[in-house]
Structures are given as C-alpha cells and as structure tokens.
C-alpha cells in the first residue's frame, strides 16, 4: 500500500484527535525510524520521551518474545511474577515501598488523585480532597487528569471539570503556601514541565514543596511520566533535589515502547488503598512488566546510559546556545538532561516540517517551544547532525 493510500485510510477510519505529519513509519532501530520507501529519520521525539533505549532495543525485544510464549495476560485476581519483580525493582531503586500498575501516564495520575483523596479521608479522617497543581502543567487527558492539568486550552469543550483542584503559578512557593487550606490533601507537580514548554524550576523548589507538605500534613506527588527513567540524568528527576516525594506517577520510558504506567508510593501513602478501592484489568500484565523489567535492567546495568546524559546534555545545550547567538528569533534554550526546549519568537510548526524534510523528527509544544527528547543512546555525532540541520532550516527563516 502506498503512503497516500495509508494516510487516506487513516483520515477515513481514525478519529480526528491528532495533527499528524504526512509520514508513515514502518520500522525503528536505535535512533532511527524508517518509512515505506526506506528513507531514514533521526528520531528526536522518541515517542514523546518513551523510547528511552531507542527503538526495538534487543534486550527488551527478547524479553517480550520469551514472555509472549509463556503468559501474556492474567487477571489481578491472581499473582504474577513479572509484576511482583518489577514492583520490587522500583522499590529498591526509588523512595517507594509499594507499586500499582496500569497502562498509561494518565491512568497513573488518576490513581494518584484517588489515592490522595482517600488518604485525606480514610487515613487523616478529615474532609481533605483538594489538590494543588501548577499552571502550565500537563497530567493527561482523562477527566481527572484533565482537571488537574492547569492549561485552559485543554479544558475547552469538556466542562464541567472534575472539582477539587486549585491552580498556582509554577516555581512559586509563596503561591503554594497561600493556596493551602483545610481541604487540601496534596500537591501534584512535574519536576520539569514538559508539555508546558520544558520549564525548569529553581534548585530549591522541590525542597520547599516538601517543607510545605510536611508542615501541613499533605502528600507531595510527582508526575515523573516524562522525566523518569533516566531522562534528566538521574533515574528519577527528584533525585537532583535530594528530596523524596510520597507518591510518583510513571509511564512513557518505563516500558521502552510498550504501554505501561505505574503509581508508586511510600507505605504511609499507599495504606490509603485497600482491596476494591482501585484496579485495572490490564494493569501489571506479565508482558508489559517483562518489557519494563528489561528496560530498567538495561538502564541500571549499563551505567554509561545515565552517566552520559549529563555530558550529552551539555554538548546539546552548547550547540543550541550557539544557534541562539546566531538567530535573534531564538529567545531561550533551557532544559534538564535530554529534555530540552528552545523557545522562539515565531511559531515552530514550520520548523518541525522543515526538519522532517531534512530527515529529523522533532516536536513543538506551546506553539513556540521546540522540544527535543531523543533516546538516551543518542551520540554526540548524531546531536551535531541535528544542529547542522537546524542551522540550515533557521537560515531560511
């Protein structure tokens, strides 16, 4: 089937929920993806920070093949070993004591919302249900996650929203202090806002949030769906601050391309869930957990993957800084690890299209922020090729 026919069928049979590039991808290996004609593209989107190990990492592929021959799904009415082993690994390598598995980041956030509300009422025995979130945040598109997302453009047409959320400016500790009241049960925040424009807070932000939560008896909940699994140069972004949350939502890079989400929590927070209080039919199925175990093992055992992120980030930011000095329409270069944003004075969609023609997949968010989220296996040479392509594209602006 030729590309035009495939795209026509896409438009005919799929709901119109995405603005897609006119590109049909059929294969991926490492940093590269390929279309039906065999043309290759460097992937700096990585499934929106999902393919942290690149495409079709051999360790993950083999783990999936082996597990698919044994057991792909079993009800959570029974125990399954991959789910238990993954929970044990996450507990060993994070602040958490317990895990709940689901299928996506939005589901993990829904679980966090339910956990926080139940904690306020069943553990604290108070009428606490309100959650403070940050303007510019993005937590998902299901109804609870949407209500927690403090960007009005995503709310339009879906009102009335789920109540119980209060929005304050990102990176503003005083605003959080003033927002706390007798109904507050938790603070939910991204360590780095991804969809909101790659916004990086001050070094002390999470510590100050921790202090507020401790003083008022609130849960500190982190959305590490985009920042987790080595993306920022640590396994989890909260490690940069030396401050542990009570609850953390994971997805994206956890499954190295396979759909899985996780809600992990301290024993104190996790006690709010009891049998029947939450669930997921496909959550924690053996196949998804096998992929996540293989992905986590690869990241942990090959220390160079995480250790190289900081070096690669400096190299990338240095090159982007040189472009900023050369092109006045670049306002700012910012980011942490290999989650990097370039804010422009102009809309970025045409630059995304031009880069596609040059053989590079990049992303634009908030209309004017180019967002780069390459697999963590990217090399300096591959970064330099992108910088050259950006220079070529920018010269035509």
C-alpha positions as CSV (number, residue, x, y, z in Angstrom):
1,X,0.0,0.0,0.0
2,X,1.4,3.4,-0.9
3,X,1.8,6.2,1.6
4,X,-1.0,8.3,0.2
5,X,-3.5,5.4,0.5
6,X,-2.5,4.7,4.0
7,X,-2.9,8.3,5.1
8,X,-6.3,8.4,3.3
9,X,-7.4,5.3,5.3
10,X,-6.1,7.0,8.4
11,X,-8.3,10.0,7.8
12,X,-11.3,7.9,6.9
13,X,-11.2,5.4,9.8
14,X,-9.4,7.0,12.7
15,X,-10.9,9.7,14.9
16,X,-9.5,13.2,14.2
17,X,-7.7,13.6,17.5
18,X,-4.1,14.2,16.3
19,X,-2.4,16.6,14.0
20,X,-0.1,14.1,12.2
21,X,2.8,14.6,9.9
22,X,2.4,13.2,6.4
23,X,4.6,10.3,7.3
24,X,4.0,6.6,7.7
25,X,6.7,4.9,9.8
26,X,7.1,1.1,9.5
27,X,10.4,0.2,11.3
28,X,12.7,1.6,14.0
29,X,16.2,0.6,15.2
30,X,18.1,2.6,17.8
31,X,18.0,6.3,17.0
32,X,16.5,5.7,13.5
33,X,13.0,5.2,12.1
34,X,12.1,4.3,8.5
35,X,9.2,5.0,6.2
36,X,7.8,2.7,3.5
37,X,10.2,3.9,0.9
38,X,13.2,3.1,3.1
39,X,14.0,6.7,3.9
40,X,15.5,7.0,7.4
41,X,14.9,9.7,10.0
42,X,16.7,10.6,13.2
43,X,14.1,10.4,16.0
44,X,14.4,13.3,18.5
45,X,10.8,12.8,19.7
46,X,11.3,9.2,20.9
47,X,7.6,8.5,21.2
48,X,7.4,11.7,23.4
49,X,10.2,10.6,25.7
50,X,9.1,7.0,25.7
51,X,11.7,5.1,23.6
52,X,14.5,5.9,26.1
53,X,16.6,3.0,24.9
54,X,15.9,3.7,21.3
55,X,13.7,1.6,19.0
56,X,13.5,-2.1,19.4
57,X,16.2,-2.5,22.0
58,X,17.4,-6.1,21.7
59,X,17.1,-6.8,25.4
60,X,13.5,-5.6,25.5
61,X,12.6,-7.5,22.3
62,X,14.0,-10.8,23.6
63,X,12.2,-10.3,27.0
64,X,8.9,-9.8,25.1
65,X,9.5,-12.8,22.9
66,X,10.2,-15.1,25.8
67,X,7.3,-13.8,27.9
68,X,4.8,-13.9,25.0
69,X,5.5,-17.7,24.8
70,X,4.7,-18.1,28.5
71,X,1.9,-15.8,29.7
72,X,0.7,-12.5,28.2
73,X,-2.2,-11.7,30.5
74,X,-3.7,-13.0,33.7
75,X,-6.3,-11.4,36.0
76,X,-5.1,-9.4,39.0
77,X,-7.3,-11.9,41.0
78,X,-4.0,-13.9,40.9
79,X,-0.4,-13.2,41.4
80,X,2.1,-13.0,38.5
81,X,5.8,-13.0,39.0
82,X,6.9,-10.3,36.5
83,X,4.6,-7.8,38.2
84,X,6.0,-8.6,41.6
85,X,9.6,-8.4,40.3
86,X,9.0,-5.0,38.7
87,X,7.4,-3.6,41.8
88,X,10.4,-4.9,43.8
89,X,12.9,-3.3,41.4
90,X,11.1,0.1,41.6
91,X,11.0,0.0,45.3
92,X,14.7,-0.9,45.5
93,X,15.8,2.0,43.3
94,X,13.4,4.7,44.5
95,X,11.9,6.2,47.6
96,X,8.8,4.0,47.2
97,X,7.6,1.0,49.2
98,X,4.6,-0.1,47.1
99,X,3.5,0.0,43.4
100,X,0.2,-0.1,41.5
101,X,0.4,-0.8,37.7
102,X,-1.8,0.5,35.0
103,X,-1.5,1.1,31.2
104,X,-0.6,4.8,30.8
105,X,0.5,8.0,32.4
106,X,-3.0,9.4,32.6
107,X,-4.1,6.3,34.4
108,X,-1.2,6.7,36.9
109,X,-2.3,10.2,37.5
110,X,-5.9,9.1,38.0
111,X,-4.6,6.7,40.6
112,X,-2.7,9.4,42.3
113,X,-5.7,11.6,42.5
114,X,-7.8,8.8,44.0
115,X,-5.0,7.9,46.4
116,X,-4.7,11.5,47.7
117,X,-8.4,11.9,48.2
118,X,-8.7,8.6,50.0
119,X,-5.6,9.4,52.1
120,X,-7.3,12.7,53.3
121,X,-10.5,11.0,54.3
122,X,-9.6,7.4,55.3
123,X,-6.1,8.0,56.8
124,X,-6.3,11.5,58.1
125,X,-10.0,11.2,58.8
126,X,-10.6,14.8,57.6
127,X,-12.5,16.4,54.8
128,X,-9.4,16.8,52.6
129,X,-9.9,16.3,48.9
130,X,-8.3,19.4,47.2
131,X,-5.1,19.0,45.2
132,X,-2.8,22.0,44.3
133,X,-1.3,21.8,40.7
134,X,0.8,24.2,38.7
135,X,-0.1,26.5,35.8
136,X,1.4,25.2,32.6
137,X,1.2,21.6,33.8
138,X,0.1,18.6,31.8
139,X,-1.1,15.5,33.5
140,X,-3.2,13.7,30.9
141,X,-6.5,13.8,29.0
142,X,-8.8,11.6,31.1
143,X,-11.3,13.5,33.1
144,X,-9.5,13.6,36.4
145,X,-6.0,14.1,34.8
146,X,-7.5,16.8,32.6
147,X,-9.0,18.6,35.6
148,X,-5.5,18.5,37.2
149,X,-3.9,20.0,34.1
150,X,-3.7,23.7,34.6
151,X,-3.9,24.7,30.9
152,X,-7.3,26.1,29.9
153,X,-6.9,25.2,26.2
154,X,-7.2,21.5,27.1
155,X,-10.4,22.1,29.1
156,X,-12.4,23.7,26.4
157,X,-15.5,21.7,25.5
158,X,-15.1,19.3,28.3
159,X,-16.7,21.3,31.1
160,X,-17.8,20.8,33.8
161,X,-14.5,19.6,35.0
162,X,-13.9,17.3,38.0
163,X,-13.8,19.7,41.0
164,X,-11.2,19.7,43.7
165,X,-8.2,21.3,42.0
166,X,-6.5,24.6,42.7
167,X,-4.0,26.1,40.2
168,X,-1.0,28.2,41.2
169,X,2.0,29.5,39.2
170,X,4.8,27.0,38.6
171,X,8.0,27.7,40.6
172,X,6.2,30.0,43.1
173,X,6.5,28.7,46.6
174,X,4.6,31.6,48.1
175,X,1.6,30.9,45.9
176,X,1.5,27.3,47.1
177,X,1.7,28.5,50.7
178,X,-1.3,30.8,50.2
179,X,-3.3,28.1,48.3
180,X,-3.2,25.6,51.2
181,X,-6.4,25.4,53.2
182,X,-8.3,23.0,55.4
183,X,-9.5,20.9,52.4
184,X,-6.0,20.5,50.8
185,X,-4.7,16.9,50.7
186,X,-1.8,17.0,48.2
187,X,0.4,19.0,45.9
188,X,0.9,17.5,42.4
189,X,3.9,18.8,40.3
190,X,6.2,17.8,37.4
191,X,9.9,18.2,38.3
192,X,10.2,19.7,34.8
193,X,7.2,20.8,32.9
194,X,7.4,19.0,29.5
195,X,4.3,19.7,27.5
196,X,4.1,23.1,29.2
197,X,7.3,24.3,27.4
198,X,10.2,22.5,29.2
199,X,10.1,24.7,32.2
200,X,12.8,24.0,34.8
201,X,12.2,25.3,38.4
202,X,14.8,26.6,40.9
203,X,17.1,24.1,42.6
204,X,15.2,24.5,45.9
205,X,11.7,24.2,44.5
206,X,11.0,20.6,45.4
207,X,12.7,21.0,48.8
208,X,10.4,23.9,49.6
209,X,7.4,22.0,48.4
210,X,8.4,19.1,50.7
211,X,8.7,21.5,53.6
212,X,5.1,22.9,53.0
213,X,3.7,19.4,52.6
214,X,5.3,18.2,55.8
215,X,4.1,21.2,57.8
216,X,0.5,20.8,56.6
217,X,0.3,17.0,56.5
218,X,-0.1,16.9,52.7
219,X,1.1,14.3,50.2
220,X,3.8,15.5,47.8
221,X,3.0,13.8,44.5
222,X,5.4,14.0,41.5
223,X,4.4,13.4,37.9
224,X,7.6,11.8,36.5
225,X,5.8,10.4,33.5
226,X,8.1,12.3,31.1
227,X,11.1,12.9,33.4
228,X,11.6,9.4,34.8
229,X,13.7,6.5,33.7
230,X,17.0,8.4,33.2
231,X,15.6,11.3,31.1
232,X,17.2,14.1,33.2
233,X,20.5,12.3,34.1
234,X,19.2,10.6,37.2
235,X,16.9,7.5,37.2
236,X,14.2,9.9,38.6
237,X,14.3,13.7,38.4
238,X,13.5,14.1,42.1
239,X,17.0,12.8,42.9
240,X,18.6,16.0,41.6
241,X,17.0,17.8,44.6
242,X,17.7,15.2,47.2
243,X,14.0,15.4,48.1
244,X,11.7,12.4,48.0
245,X,8.0,12.6,47.3
246,X,5.3,10.5,48.9
247,X,3.7,9.5,45.5
248,X,5.1,9.3,42.0
249,X,3.4,8.6,38.6
250,X,5.5,6.8,35.9
251,X,4.9,5.7,32.4
252,X,6.5,6.5,29.0
253,X,10.1,5.4,29.3
254,X,9.2,2.7,31.8
255,X,8.1,0.2,29.1
256,X,10.7,1.2,26.5
257,X,7.9,1.5,24.0
258,X,5.4,-0.9,25.4
259,X,2.3,0.6,27.2
260,X,2.6,0.5,31.0
261,X,2.1,3.0,33.8
262,X,2.9,2.8,37.4
263,X,1.9,4.6,40.6
264,X,4.5,4.2,43.3
265,X,4.2,5.4,46.9
266,X,5.6,5.3,50.4
267,X,4.0,2.9,52.9
268,X,2.4,5.9,54.6
269,X,0.6,7.0,51.4
270,X,-0.1,3.5,50.0
271,X,-2.1,2.4,53.0
272,X,-5.0,4.5,51.7
273,X,-5.7,1.9,49.1
274,X,-7.4,-1.3,50.2
275,X,-8.9,-4.2,48.2
276,X,-11.6,-2.8,45.9
277,X,-10.5,0.9,46.2
278,X,-8.7,0.8,42.8
279,X,-8.0,-1.5,40.0
280,X,-7.1,-2.1,36.3
281,X,-7.9,-5.1,34.1
282,X,-4.7,-5.0,32.1
283,X,-2.5,-3.2,34.7
284,X,0.6,-5.1,35.5
285,X,0.1,-7.8,32.9
286,X,3.1,-10.1,32.5
287,X,4.0,-8.9,29.0
288,X,4.2,-5.2,29.8
289,X,6.1,-5.9,33.1
290,X,8.6,-8.1,31.3
291,X,9.4,-5.2,28.9
292,X,9.7,-2.8,31.9
293,X,12.0,-5.1,33.8
294,X,14.3,-5.5,30.7
295,X,14.3,-1.7,30.2
296,X,15.1,-1.0,33.8
297,X,17.8,-3.6,33.9
298,X,19.4,-2.2,30.8
299,X,19.4,1.3,32.3
300,X,20.7,0.2,35.7
301,X,23.3,-2.3,34.5
302,X,24.7,-0.1,31.7
303,X,25.7,2.8,33.9
304,X,27.0,4.7,30.9
305,X,23.5,5.3,29.7
306,X,22.6,7.6,32.6
307,X,26.1,8.8,33.2
308,X,26.4,10.0,29.6
309,X,23.1,12.0,29.7
310,X,24.7,15.0,31.6
311,X,27.6,15.1,29.1
312,X,25.3,14.8,26.1
313,X,23.0,17.5,27.5
314,X,25.9,19.9,27.9
315,X,27.0,19.2,24.3
316,X,23.5,19.7,23.0
317,X,22.8,22.9,25.0
318,X,26.2,24.3,24.0
319,X,25.3,23.8,20.3
320,X,21.8,25.2,20.7
321,X,23.3,28.2,22.6
322,X,25.5,28.9,19.5
323,X,22.4,28.9,17.4
324,X,20.7,31.3,19.8
325,X,23.5,33.7,19.4
326,X,23.2,33.4,15.6
327,X,19.5,33.7,15.3
328,X,17.6,36.5,17.1
329,X,14.3,34.8,16.9
330,X,15.5,32.2,19.5
331,X,14.5,33.6,22.9
332,X,15.8,30.9,25.3
333,X,17.4,27.5,25.5
334,X,16.5,25.5,28.6
335,X,16.1,22.0,29.9
336,X,17.5,19.3,32.1
337,X,19.3,16.2,30.8
338,X,17.9,15.1,27.5
339,X,14.6,17.0,27.9
340,X,15.4,20.3,26.2
341,X,13.3,23.2,24.9
342,X,14.1,26.1,22.6
343,X,11.7,28.9,22.9
344,X,11.2,31.0,19.7
345,X,9.7,34.4,18.9
346,X,7.9,32.7,16.0
347,X,5.7,29.7,15.7
348,X,7.5,26.4,15.5
349,X,5.3,24.2,13.3
350,X,7.0,25.2,10.1
351,X,10.4,24.4,11.6
352,X,9.2,20.9,12.6
353,X,8.0,20.4,9.0
354,X,11.3,21.6,7.6
355,X,13.3,19.4,9.9
356,X,11.2,16.4,8.7
357,X,12.2,17.1,5.2
358,X,15.9,17.1,6.3
359,X,15.4,13.7,8.0
360,X,14.9,14.7,11.6
361,X,11.8,14.2,13.7
362,X,11.4,17.0,16.3
363,X,8.4,18.3,18.3
364,X,6.9,21.7,19.1
365,X,4.8,22.4,22.2
366,X,3.1,25.6,23.4
367,X,3.2,26.7,19.7
368,X,6.7,28.3,20.1
369,X,8.8,25.8,22.0
370,X,10.8,23.3,20.1
371,X,11.1,20.2,22.3
372,X,13.9,17.7,22.0
373,X,13.6,14.3,23.7
374,X,16.0,11.9,21.9
375,X,16.6,8.3,23.1
376,X,19.2,8.3,25.8
377,X,21.5,6.3,23.5
378,X,22.0,9.4,21.2
379,X,25.6,10.2,20.3
380,X,27.5,13.5,20.1
381,X,27.8,12.9,16.3
382,X,24.0,12.5,16.0
383,X,23.4,15.6,18.0
384,X,25.8,17.5,15.7
385,X,23.9,16.3,12.7
386,X,20.7,17.7,14.1
387,X,22.4,21.0,15.0
388,X,23.6,21.3,11.4
389,X,20.0,20.6,10.1
390,X,18.6,23.2,12.5
391,X,21.2,25.8,11.3
392,X,20.2,25.1,7.7
393,X,16.5,25.4,8.5
394,X,17.0,28.6,10.6
395,X,18.9,30.3,7.8
396,X,15.8,30.2,5.7
397,X,13.6,32.0,8.3
